[in-house]
C-alpha cells in the first residue's frame, strides 16, 4: 500500500520570507504562500501503523497535525510537490526509516520526503514552475510535480 502523508501546521503559517522573495522577483499577483512537509511511504503496512508513525515520529503534536492520503482540491490555490530524485540520498527518509524500526515496526518500506508549496490565489502553471525552480528546488537533485 502507498500512503501520502502531509504535515500541517496548526496555525496555517504563511511563509513570509518566501512571499517577499517571490514579490522581489516581480510576481506581484501572489498574496500568500505556504510550505508543508510531505512523505510517501510504500510497503506492507497498515493504516493503524501509519497513524502510529505519524503521531510518534513525524509530527510535533503541539503545533502540527497530519493528513493521510488526503488530496484536497481548492479552486483558489495552486500546489506543487517537490521530491528528491531517485538516485539522490534523501537523508530525512533514511532517518525516518530508522525511527520506524525504533518504534518496533520492522518492515521493508520505501520512504520519500518532500515539500508541498501552496500558492494563493491560483496562478498560471508556467509562472508557478518558474517560481518553484528559482526559489524552492535544486534541479540537480530534485523533481517537482504540479498537484493542482
C-alpha atoms as one frame of an Amber mdcrd trajectory, in Angstrom:
protein
   0.000   0.000   0.000   1.194   3.527  -0.736   0.434   6.325   1.720   0.791
  10.065   1.136   1.256  11.999   4.379   1.106  15.766   4.703   2.172  17.574
   7.868   0.123  20.712   8.501   0.939  23.461  10.962  -1.980  24.165  13.327
  -1.655  27.899  12.682  -1.582  27.594   8.859   1.507  29.771   8.823   2.248
  31.793   5.728   5.868  31.631   4.558   6.517  35.393   4.619  10.192  35.215
   3.635   9.377  33.200   0.504   6.493  35.520  -0.312   8.847  38.519  -0.097
  11.331  36.780  -2.383   8.571  35.986  -4.890   7.423  39.604  -4.847  11.015
  40.804  -5.366  11.213  38.619  -8.483   8.248  40.556  -9.883   5.449  38.028
  -9.377   3.082  40.518  -7.744  -0.223  38.664  -8.082   0.595  36.158  -5.327
  -0.972  37.040  -1.978   0.328  34.176   0.161   2.439  31.031   0.024   2.798
  28.146   2.469   5.103  25.139   2.776   4.258  21.731   4.229   6.364  18.641
   4.796   5.153  15.629   2.822   6.052  11.950   2.910   5.372   8.953   0.724
   5.506   5.568   2.465   5.100   2.403   0.400   5.062  -1.157   1.692   3.033
  -3.754   3.534   1.975  -1.571   6.459  -1.457  -0.934   7.951  -3.198   2.395
   8.340  -3.032   1.880  12.119   0.765   1.584  11.921   0.971   4.647   9.659
  -1.032   6.673  12.185   1.263   5.411  14.962   4.319   6.548  12.970   2.757
   9.950  12.287   1.815  10.556  15.918   5.091   9.304  17.403   7.688  10.275
  14.828   6.582  12.668  12.110   4.704  15.418  13.944   5.061  17.667  16.936
   1.518  17.245  18.349   1.573  20.681  19.978   1.879  22.583  16.709   1.231
  20.079  13.899  -1.415  17.732  12.524  -1.163  15.107   9.823  -3.307  14.102
   6.874  -3.086  10.667   5.259  -3.980  10.175   1.587  -5.985  13.376   1.613
  -5.516  15.024  -1.763  -7.734  18.036  -1.201  -8.528  20.401  -4.052  -9.466
  24.040  -3.762 -10.405  26.462  -6.536  -8.220  29.378  -5.484  -4.856  27.677
  -4.889  -2.010  26.166  -6.885   0.089  23.332  -5.422   3.350  21.672  -6.310
   5.175  18.768  -4.636   8.976  18.700  -4.615  10.749  15.344  -4.166  14.350
  14.148  -4.299  15.361  12.345  -7.477  15.579   8.528  -7.179  19.396   8.237
  -7.028  19.870  11.138  -4.579  20.381  10.322  -0.900  17.292  11.518   0.972
  18.709  11.691   4.490  15.358  12.650   6.049  13.780   9.484   4.656  16.685
   7.356   5.891  16.261   8.790   9.395  12.510   8.156   9.296  13.189   4.589
   8.191  15.462   4.094  11.227  12.939   5.795  13.506  10.196   3.442  12.344
  12.404   0.485  13.280  12.983   2.000  16.742   9.195   2.211  17.104   9.076
  -1.565  16.660   7.852  -1.717  13.068  10.389  -3.928  11.310   9.067  -3.912
   7.760  10.665  -3.179   4.415   9.346   0.238   3.460  10.110   2.690   0.688
  10.060   6.216   2.113  10.406   9.567   0.378  10.325  13.027   1.918   9.470
  16.264   0.213   7.838  19.640   0.399   4.454  20.836  -0.804   4.228  24.504
  -1.803   0.788  26.125  -1.946   0.248  29.461  -3.700  -2.754  31.730  -3.039
  -4.550  32.636  -5.237  -4.380  30.194  -8.119  -1.588  31.118 -10.546  -0.638
  30.185 -14.073   1.175  26.815 -14.264   4.089  28.329 -16.220   4.572  31.079
 -13.614   4.355  28.544 -10.786   7.058  26.392 -12.384   9.311  29.456 -12.772
   8.901  30.347  -9.097   9.462  26.778  -7.906  12.643  26.408  -9.971  14.049
  29.776  -8.844  13.228  29.628  -5.136  12.277  26.198  -3.830  14.236  23.477
  -5.581  17.624  22.402  -6.876  17.048  20.838 -10.286  20.183  18.708  -9.990
  18.803  16.708  -7.084  15.054  17.346  -7.016  11.978  16.838  -9.194   8.619
  18.515  -8.903   5.059  17.598  -9.757   2.211  20.034 -10.189  -0.615  18.782
  -7.992  -3.252  21.416  -8.656
